[in-house]
Amino acid sequence: MDRRLPIGNDQFRSVREKNEYYIDKSLFIKEFLEKKDTAALITRPRRFGKTLNMTMLREFLDITKDSRGLFKGLKIMDTEYAVEINSRPVIYFTFKDCAGKEPGELLQSVWNIIFAEYRRYYEIFEGKTDKRNLYYI
């Protein structure tokens, strides 16, 4: 199978699973974790890989996923931060997923996405589920 450029594909999991060309930016995760910021604002010019980097970070940290295979051969796995893989709850939100012709519809769309993220972690928040039982994609 020929390798392709991931034109229009900003989802890290998809890029890696399809074996599309990918420039290893996984040390961004190391940099992110070392800063220990309370909040982080990630800014880059348009079409500069912001979403791809954010989905990479989500895949690396998200406790509900098993992402070791996606990161095999990437530089982050050669660092002390490799043990952090799939170790934290991650709430991922993008306005790309929100739509509405009226303000009320848009607000409802935002609310639905936030509530869906809460539901994903409800059992963790309530202490009812052990992390090892949460690997689903």
Secondary structure, 3 states (H helix, E strand, C coil): CCCCCCCCCCCHHHHHHCCCCCCCCCHHHHHHHHHCCCCCCCCCCCCCCHHHHHHHHHHHHECCCCCHHHHCCCHHHHCHHHHHCCCECCCCCCHHHCCCCCHHHHHHHHHHHHHHHHHHHHHHHCCCCCHHHCCCC
